[in-house]
């Protein structure tokens, strides 16, 4: 049940982020459905592909003092835009800002909903 709530909160965060950033477009008849599919694709890519990319780029990440991690996040967003048909991202800095703003908004929504509270 917690996963479903987290997925819905991620969908809302995607919609808010797309509304805030000018280079991000969710087109089509049902933007909530597109954002929901995008949230699923981003969750999958972050769970499967991101650890591999982080491991392979450890030397570059160390040399850049961790800033290359932001590039990995942007690449994940660009790949998600290629996989989700009604989601468009323009340029390179837009996916970078999208990933930063999305994580910030997701954190706020998670805190408000109390999804990730410790169960003591």
Buried (B, 14 or more C-beta within 10 A) or exposed (E): EEEEEBBBBBBBBBBBBBEEBEBBBBEEEEBEEBBBBBBBBBBEBEEEBBEEBEEEBEEEBEEEEEEBBBBBBBBBBBBBBEBBEBBBBEEEEBBBBBBBBBEEBBEEBBEEBEBEEEEE
